[in-house]
Amino acid sequence: MIISKFAINFLRCYKINYVNYLSKSKLMKNYKKIRIGFIGAGALGGSIAIALDSLGYNIYKIYSRSVTSSEHLASKLTNSTIANNYQEMSDECDAIFITTPDKSIKEISELLVWRENQIVIHCSGVTDLSVFAKPQQEGAFAGSMHPLYPFSDMDLGSKNLKDVTFGIDGDSKSLEFINVILSDLDCKPIKVNSDFRALYHLSGVMAGNLLLGLGSAISDIWEKIGLDKSTGSEALIPMMINSCENILKLGIPDSMAGPFVRGDVKTIKMHLEALKSSHPDILPLYIELARTSMRYSIAKVGEEQSQSKQIFDLLNNYS
């Protein structure tokens, strides 16, 4: 392709790197043509496979220990067929996603004979790339891409991937592949090194799974005051959503509100007394969350207005 100096300068003025632009365009075209396989046909793997298929990627083979699961996922894809065994996946696919439970990733990768320039990806949050030692020794490229998103249904998940953040790691070729497909999916990659994968993953668990645990504890309180759990959910979920939206708009600590910002020692003491009497099992949870909240309340309004010393003393007395 011939391009004039004027055009190159024009692109540079708008901060577009022409060489990188051509390179990425070519990569996107090639990656849509390569044969992609999924080992594991659950909600996570299925969501990614369906989303990529809808963008024109060639999801070529599916394999799961459950034939029913394989058939279910393959039926939702354009041209996918079901592999008869693990090795067929490696023989016929250029890139393979292993989206099985974490404990199976290493075992499965070691069952296969790999070839040079293949790509293997896992989607575990805590597992590092040492599980792919054998594929790498045999010339394959290895990477990981873990979504900060709770997948429970592949149809719903495939439609909700936009703006989801993925923690990624890998060698240069696998990261190139991962970044291209995440760009196509309108997802946000962040590089997470092996040493910090556990911390990264637990942050997601706290924001997702443990948030559900908090919701369950709140529902138990609503039952105690004579209201059913569904009523509690309908009343409190909008408040939880609003709190998350405030964090996005204002950040922490500016989104903090309530008795911890006001320094309302009396109200907090009433909370503690009520939990001690009716839900002593929830009391430690409230105290630890309150201590964390107080740090941000102090940052927002200062120690005097937040009555931080009195509140910390109060919390310590109930610990």
N, C-alpha and C positions, 0 to 999 in steps of 0.2 A: 504494500500500500504506500502511495506517495502522498506526503503531506507537506504543505508549504510552511516556511518559517513563520509567516504571519499567523497561521493556524496554531502552530506550537506556542508562539508567544501569547496568543489569545487564551489558550487553555491554561498557560502558566499564570496569567493575570487573574484567572478565576480559581486558582489554587487546585487545578486538576492536573495530576501527573499523567501525561498521555501514555507513557510506556506501561505504567501500572494499570491504567484503564483498559488498554488492549489486552494485557495479560489476564486481568480478572474476567473480561468478557470471554476470552478464549477458554479459561478454566471453567466458567459457569456452563459453557456449551458442552465441554468435554465431560464434566461431572454429571450432567444430565443424561449423557449417553452411556456411561459406565454401568455395569451390572451390579446392583446393590442388593445385598441379602440381609435378612434379619433372623437371627437365632434367638428365639423367645418371642411369643406372640401375645403378650399381656397388654395391659392398658398403656404402659409407657412406650414399649416398642411399637405397638399398634398405632398410637397417636402420631408418632414421628413418621412411621411408614405411610400412613394415610395422607398426612400433610405434604410429604415430599412427592408422593404419587400425584396429588392434585396440582402440583407445580410442574409436572412433566418429567420428574425423575424416574429412572427405570428401576423400579422395585422388582427384581427379577426372581428371587427365590425366598421362600419362607420355610423355617424349620422350627418345630417345637416338639417336645416329648409328647405333648397332647395333640393327636391328629385333629381332634375337634377344634382346638384353638388355632391350629395352622389353617384349617379350612375356613374358619370364621374370618380370620384376617385376610387371607388370600381372596375371599369373595368380595372384599371391599376395595380391592386394588385392580388396576387396569389390566396388567399382563402377567401377574405373578403366578408361579406354579409352586407346588409343595415339594421340597427335597425329601429324598428317602432316608438320608442320614447326614451326619455332620460333615463328612468329607466331601459329599456332593456340593455342599455350600462353598467350601474352599475351592473346589475344582472349577466351579462355574461362575463364581462372583469375584468382582474386582475389589469391592469394599464390603465389609461385613460388620454389622452392628450386633454385638452380643448384649441383649437386653433381658438377661435372665437374673434370678436372685444373685446377690453379690458372691455368695459362697461357691457358686458354680462357674464363675467367669474364668478363673485360672484353669480349672479342670477341663472345661470345654476347649479353651484355646490350645491346651496341650494335646488334645485328641487329634487335632487337625494337622495335616502337612501343609505348610504355607509356601508361597512362592514370592520371589522378589517383586517389589512395588505394589503388592496388595496393601490394603488399608484395613485395619481392625480397630473398632471403636467400642468402648463400653460406656454405659450411662450411669454408673454408680457414683454416689457422692463422696464416699470415704475411701474407695479403693484406688490405690495409685497404679502406676504403669508397670510395676514389677510383675504383675500377673501376666503381662504379655512378653515375658523374657523369651519364650520359645519362638513366637512369631517374629520377633525382632531379630533373633539369631538366624532365622531362616530367610531374612531379607524383607519382611513386611514392615510397614510403618504403623505405629501404634499411637492411639490418642484416646481421650475421654471427653465427654460432654454431658454434664449433669444439669437437668433443669430445676430451677427453684420454683417448682409448681407441683401441686398434688394431683397425680393422675389416678382417677378411679374408673374412667370410662373412655375408651379409645375414640369413639365418635365425638364426644364432647371435647376431649383433650385436643384432638386434631384441629378443632375450630378455634381453640383458645390459646394457641401458641404465640400469637403476636405480642411483642413486647416482653415475653418471658426472658429472664436472665438465665444463661447457662454458664456454669463453671467449667472451664476447658483447660486441657493440658495435652501435651504430645510433642512429637518431633515436628520438624518443619513441614513435611509433606502432609501429615495428618491434620495439623493445625490449618494448613492452607485449605484442605477439604472441608474441615469443620466450619471455618470462617465463611466460606462461600455458601454452604447450605444454610447456616444461621442467618446470613444476610438475606438470602432468598425467603426465609421464613419470617423475616422482620423480627428476629430475636436479638438479644443483646449478650455478646460474649464477654466474660471476664476471665483473665488468666489466674488459675489457682495452682500454686506449686504443691508438690506432694506433702511437704512438711505441715501444711496448713489445711489439708483436706478435711480432717476431723472437725476442726473449728468451723470451717466453712459449712460443712454439712449440718452440724448441730444448730447453726444459726437458722438454717432453713427449717429444721425440725421444730425449733422453738416458735418460729413464725407461722408454721402450718399445723403440724400434728399436735404440738403442745397448746396451741391456741384453741384447738378443739377440746383439749382437756380442760382448759380454763372455761370454755363454754359449758362443758358438762358440769363442772363445779357450780357455775352460776345457775344452771337448771335445777340442781339439787336444792339450792337456796330458794328458788321460786316454788318448788314443791312444798317446802316447809311452810311457806306463807299461804298455802292453799291454792296455788295456781299451777296449772299443768305446764309441762316442759315446752310444748309447742307455743303456748301463749308467751312464755318467757323468751323464746327464740325470736318470735315475731316482734316483740317489744325491744329487745336488746341488740339484735343484729344491725338494724339501721344505725344505732349508736356506735357500734364497732366499726362499721363502714365509714361513718363520718370521722371517727378518730383517725383511721388510716388515711383518709383524704386530707385531713388537716396536717398530718405528717408530711405528705407529699407537697402540700402548698406552703406550709410554714416551717417545716423541719422540727427537729427536737433541739432545744426545749420549748420553743415558742408555742407549740401545739398543746403543751401541758395545761390542764384545767382541773377544777375540783378542789376538795378539801386540802390536798397537799400543797397546792399553790397558795391557797388562802391562809394557810397556817391554822386551820380549823381543828385545834387539838380536841375540843369537846366531841365533835362529830366522829373523829377517828377513834376516840376512846369508846364511843357507843358501838362502832363497828366491831371493835375487838371484843367487847363484852358480849355482843350478840353472837359472834362466831364461837366464842368460848363456851357459850351455853348451848347453842343449837348444832354447830358444825365444827367441833374441835379439830377434825381432820383437815378442814380447809384453812384453819387459823394460820399454820406455818406458811402456807402458800400466800395468803394475804400479806403477812409480815414481810416476806422476802420481796414481793412485788412492790410493797410500800417503800421499803428501803431503797430500792432501785429508782422508784419514781421521785423520791426526795432529792436525789442527786440532781435531777433535771429541774426540779422545782426551785432548788437553791440557785441554779444557773440562770433561771428566768427572773426570779424576783428578789434574790438575795437571802441570806441567812435570817435576818431579822423578820422580814415579812412572812417568810415561810415557817417561822417558829421551829427551825430545824432541830435545835438542841432538845426542846421539849418533846417533839415528836419522836426523835430517835430514842430518847430515854423511855418514852411510853412503849415503843415497839420492843425495846430490850426487856422491859418488865413482863411482857407477855410471851417472850421467846421460850 
